[in-house]
Amino acid sequence: MNNNLDHVVYMNKLISIYGKLLTEIQRDILQDYYEFNLSFQEIAEARNISRSAVSDCIKKAATKLDNLEKALGLLAFIEEEKKKNNPEIDKVIERLEERLNGI
């Protein structure tokens, strides 16, 4: 895998774990960019905002997700438990999602 693809996969994982902690607009724009592979221009046109606003939103939201992972380490924990083939990890993930949905 190339470095860019690794980054996209990483960001999609962070969005799935911490996305509820972003604003709806931040989450939607990140999903447009990372999940749906839309360009800044395509996102800007669809939302009637400037390309620089899209860029700023993506940078700020991505930084927030990185900071959350550094502080909480949920993605690292989940991936480590999956490597260990922990049969309980799916239940743990489910509980985490329930708690994040309540925020």
Sequence and secondary structure as in RCSB ss.txt:
>XXXX:A:sequence
MNNNLDHVVYMNKLISIYGKLLTEIQRDILQDYYEFNLSFQEIAEARNISRSAVSDCIKKAATKLDNLEKALGLL
AFIEEEKKKNNPEIDKVIERLEERLNGI
>XXXX:A:secstr
  HHHHHHHHHHHHHHHHGGGS HHHHHHHIIIIIS   HHHHHHHHT  HHHHHHHHHHHHHHHHHHHHHH HH
HHHHHHHHTT TTHHHHHHHHHHHHHT 
